[in-house]
Amino acid sequence: MLPFPGIPYGYAPFWCFPFVEASVFVLFVLCLVHGLRRDRSGIVYLLGGFAFGLLLEYFEVVTDSYSYGHFRVMLGSAPHDLPLWVGMAWGIIMYTARLFSDSLGLPLFAAAALDTLLALNIDISIDVVAYRMHMWHWVWDDINQALTGQWFGIPYGNFVGWATVVFCYSAFSRLFERWLTRRQPARAGKAVLIAALSVLSSLAVLISTETIFFPVLNKFGIRSGTRLVAIIAALVVVVALRWSKRQRSSAALPPVALWVPAWFHVFFVGCFFWFGFYRENPWMTATAAVNILLGTAIHLYPYRVQTREKALRLEDLQQEG
């Protein structure tokens, strides 16, 4: 008997759940080590994102938006329990996205916009596959929409939520850092204060949009799909308009900033093809392929720039010689 009505897939092989869980634990530790070597503000940003992710996931499961499959380390009581690794995934995705945007030297809001686009790029690879592997289950009133509703069975509102959370946390963190560390570097207490203020401010925006702003838009027929398209377009425009204003950063892109997105893309897209989900819908397969190609191109950009700059320097040296 299949686990859920409307989804013609059984549970993933026994090794998948512990492998994902253990892999995210390892990536979280690697990010912790990088943060400890870098500065206290980075480590607090990572831990703040982790706590924020757990808080958001708990809110979603207690309101029955979706439920989780069983992993080794679960928090809470069934059926409203959630895996620890999911909160860690929130933290490392936001942390490494910021490392990437910092290495490009983008202005504040453009950096937050790029962080959001990078997080969405990863989540698009994760959600469709993890849902079909029964790592979590979205609640659809009509089981005929289980695989076809909105984004191949994933509510558009999920991606709107990701965009809101990542952009707000990234932008508020940068703003509070600018205001509170203008005269001196952040000490441990001030770094914790910045993270706490960023989480609370982001929650305020998220709650107000979900309870006040979006219901008003719904009355005018502007629903989650339209909002998602508008948000992504706005993020791309912000990055594009401010791209020429980026400043050369002295910080090289650390390897962990590539390991995290690479692992999520490779594992989940690999499962997408390995378990035959690609046979379900050609449009879903096409978007999965485009998404991973786009993510690969973006994340390799700094290395292409470095290679080009090295070639130019070598050419200048040869001409001088």
KOLFIPA-217774 format. One record per residue (C-alpha): z, x, y. Coordinates in steps of 0.25 Angstrom, whole numbers, plus 2048, in hexadecimal, padded with zeros to 3 digits. Layout:
# KOLFIPA-217774
SITE    c3    c1    c2
SITE     Z     X     Y
...
END
This chain:
# KOLFIPA-217774
SITE    c3    c1    c2
SITE   800   800   800
SITE   7FC   805   80E
SITE   808   808   818
SITE   803   7FF   823
SITE   7FA   7F3   824
SITE   7EC   7F6   82B
SITE   7ED   805   828
SITE   7E5   809   81B
SITE   7EC   817   81A
SITE   7F8   81B   811
SITE   803   824   816
SITE   7FF   833   818
SITE   801   83D   80D
SITE   810   841   80B
SITE   80E   84E   812
SITE   809   849   81F
SITE   816   844   826
SITE   81E   850   823
SITE   813   859   827
SITE   811   852   835
SITE   820   852   837
SITE   822   861   833
SITE   816   865   83B
SITE   81B   85E   848
SITE   829   864   846
SITE   823   872   845
SITE   81A   870   852
SITE   826   86B   859
SITE   82E   877   855
SITE   822   880   85A
SITE   822   879   867
SITE   831   87B   868
SITE   830   889   866
SITE   825   88A   871
SITE   82D   882   87A
SITE   839   88B   878
SITE   831   898   87B
SITE   82A   892   887
SITE   835   88B   890
SITE   83F   880   88F
SITE   837   876   897
SITE   82D   876   88B
SITE   837   874   880
SITE   83D   869   888
SITE   82F   862   88A
SITE   82D   863   87B
SITE   83A   85D   877
SITE   839   853   882
SITE   82C   84E   87C
SITE   832   84E   86F
SITE   83D   845   873
SITE   834   83C   87B
SITE   82B   83B   86F
SITE   836   836   866
SITE   83B   82C   871
SITE   82D   826   872
SITE   82B   825   863
SITE   838   81F   861
SITE   835   814   86C
SITE   828   811   865
SITE   82E   810   857
SITE   839   807   85B
SITE   830   7FE   862
SITE   827   7FD   856
SITE   81B   803   85C
SITE   819   80B   84F
SITE   821   811   844
SITE   821   81E   83D
SITE   81F   823   82F
SITE   82B   82B   828
SITE   82C   839   82B
SITE   837   843   827
SITE   83E   843   835
SITE   840   835   83B
SITE   848   831   846
SITE   84E   823   847
SITE   84F   818   83D
SITE   843   811   836
SITE   83A   80A   839
SITE   83D   810   847
SITE   83E   81E   843
SITE   834   829   848
SITE   830   837   843
SITE   836   843   84B
SITE   829   84A   84A
SITE   822   840   853
SITE   82C   843   85F
SITE   829   852   85D
SITE   81A   84F   85D
SITE   81B   848   86A
SITE   823   855   86F
SITE   819   85F   86A
SITE   80D   858   86E
SITE   812   856   87D
SITE   817   864   87D
SITE   80B   86B   878
SITE   802   862   881
SITE   80A   867   88D
SITE   808   876   888
SITE   7F9   874   888
SITE   7F9   86D   896
SITE   802   878   89C
SITE   7F9   883   897
SITE   7ED   87D   89F
SITE   7F5   87C   8AC
SITE   7F2   86E   8AF
SITE   7F8   867   8BA
SITE   804   85E   8B7
SITE   7FE   850   8B4
SITE   7F1   856   8AE
SITE   7FA   85E   8A5
SITE   801   851   8A1
SITE   7F4   84A   89F
SITE   7EF   855   896
SITE   7FC   855   88E
SITE   7FA   846   88C
SITE   7EB   847   888
SITE   7EF   852   87E
SITE   7FA   849   878
SITE   7F1   83E   876
SITE   7E7   847   870
SITE   7F1   84A   865
SITE   7F6   83C   863
SITE   7E8   837   861
SITE   7E7   840   855
SITE   7F5   83C   850
SITE   7F6   82E   851
SITE   7EA   828   84A
SITE   7ED   831   83E
SITE   7FC   830   83D
SITE   7FB   821   83E
SITE   7F2   821   832
SITE   7FB   82B   82A
SITE   807   821   82D
SITE   80F   82B   835
SITE   811   81F   83E
SITE   80C   811   83F
SITE   807   809   84B
SITE   80B   7FA   84B
SITE   7FF   7F1   84C
SITE   800   7E2   84C
SITE   7F2   7E1   846
SITE   7F1   7EA   83A
SITE   7E2   7EA   83C
SITE   7E4   7F3   848
SITE   7EC   7FD   840
SITE   7E1   807   840
SITE   7D8   801   84B
SITE   7E1   7FC   856
SITE   7DF   804   863
SITE   7DE   813   860
SITE   7DB   812   851
SITE   7E9   80B   84E
SITE   7F1   813   859
SITE   7F4   80A   865
SITE   7EF   80F   872
SITE   7FD   80E   878
SITE   801   819   86F
SITE   7F8   823   876
SITE   7FC   81D   884
SITE   80A   820   880
SITE   807   82E   87D
SITE   7FF   830   88A
SITE   80B   82A   892
SITE   815   832   88B
SITE   80E   840   88B
SITE   809   83F   899
SITE   816   83A   89F
SITE   81F   844   898
SITE   815   850   89B
SITE   814   84C   8AA
SITE   823   849   8AC
SITE   827   856   8A6
SITE   81E   85E   8AE
SITE   822   856   8BB
SITE   831   857   8B8
SITE   82F   866   8B5
SITE   828   868   8C2
SITE   833   861   8CA
SITE   83F   866   8C3
SITE   83B   875   8C1
SITE   835   877   8CE
SITE   83F   881   8D2
SITE   844   887   8C5
SITE   83F   887   8B6
SITE   845   87C   8AE
SITE   852   87F   8A7
SITE   855   878   89A
SITE   85D   86C   8A0
SITE   852   86A   8AA
SITE   847   86B   89F
SITE   84E   860   898
SITE   84F   857   8A4
SITE   840   859   8A6
SITE   83D   854   898
SITE   847   848   899
SITE   842   844   8A7
SITE   833   845   8A1
SITE   837   83D   895
SITE   83E   832   89D
SITE   833   831   8A7
SITE   828   830   89D
SITE   830   825   895
SITE   831   81E   8A3
SITE   822   81E   8A4
SITE   81F   81B   896
SITE   829   80F   896
SITE   824   80A   8A3
SITE   815   80A   89F
SITE   818   804   892
SITE   820   7F8   897
SITE   81B   7F6   8A5
SITE   80E   7FD   8A8
SITE   806   7FB   89B
SITE   80A   7EC   89A
SITE   804   7EA   8A8
SITE   7F7   7F1   8A4
SITE   7F6   7E8   897
SITE   7F6   7DC   89F
SITE   7E9   7E1   8A6
SITE   7E3   7E4   899
SITE   7E5   7F3   89A
SITE   7EB   7F6   88C
SITE   7EF   803   885
SITE   7E1   807   881
SITE   7DC   807   88F
SITE   7E9   80D   894
SITE   7E7   819   88A
SITE   7D8   81B   88F
SITE   7DD   81B   89D
SITE   7E8   825   89B
SITE   7DF   82F   893
SITE   7D5   82E   89E
SITE   7DF   830   8A9
SITE   7E5   83C   8A1
SITE   7D7   843   8A0
SITE   7D4   840   8AE
SITE   7E2   847   8B3
SITE   7DF   853   8AA
SITE   7D1   854   8AF
SITE   7D4   853   8BE
SITE   7DF   85D   8BD
SITE   7D8   867   8B4
SITE   7D3   86F   8BF
SITE   7E1   870   8C5
SITE   7E7   877   8B8
SITE   7ED   885   8BA
SITE   7EC   890   8B1
SITE   7F9   891   8A9
SITE   7FF   89E   8A4
SITE   804   897   898
SITE   7FB   898   88B
SITE   7FA   88D   882
SITE   804   88F   877
SITE   7FF   88D   869
SITE   809   881   866
SITE   801   879   871
SITE   7F5   879   867
SITE   7FD   878   85A
SITE   803   86B   85D
SITE   7F6   863   861
SITE   7EE   86B   856
SITE   7F8   867   84B
SITE   7F8   858   84F
SITE   7E9   857   850
SITE   7E6   85F   843
SITE   7F0   858   83B
SITE   7ED   84A   83F
SITE   7DE   84B   840
SITE   7DE   852   833
SITE   7E5   846   82D
SITE   7DB   83D   834
SITE   7D0   843   82B
SITE   7D8   847   81F
SITE   7DD   839   81C
SITE   7D0   832   81F
SITE   7D4   82B   82C
SITE   7C7   82F   832
SITE   7C0   825   829
SITE   7C7   81A   830
SITE   7BF   819   83D
SITE   7B4   822   842
SITE   7B9   820   851
SITE   7C7   825   84D
SITE   7C1   831   846
SITE   7B9   834   852
SITE   7C4   833   85C
SITE   7CD   83C   853
SITE   7C2   847   853
SITE   7C0   846   862
SITE   7CF   847   864
SITE   7D2   853   85C
SITE   7C5   85A   862
SITE   7CA   857   870
SITE   7D8   85C   86D
SITE   7D3   869   867
SITE   7CA   86B   873
SITE   7D5   869   87D
SITE   7DF   872   876
SITE   7D5   87D   874
SITE   7D2   87D   883
SITE   7DC   887   888
SITE   7D7   891   87D
SITE   7C9   88F   881
SITE   7CD   892   890
SITE   7D5   89F   88B
SITE   7C9   8A4   883
SITE   7C0   8A1   88F
SITE   7C9   8A9   898
SITE   7CB   8B4   88F
SITE   7BC   8B5   88E
SITE   7BA   8B5   89D
SITE   7C5   8C0   89E
SITE   7BE   8C9   894
SITE   7B1   8C7   89B
SITE   7B7   8CB   8A8
SITE   7BD   8D7   8A2
SITE   7B0   8DB   89C
SITE   7A9   8DA   8A9
SITE   7B3   8E2   8B0
SITE   7B2   8ED   8A5
END
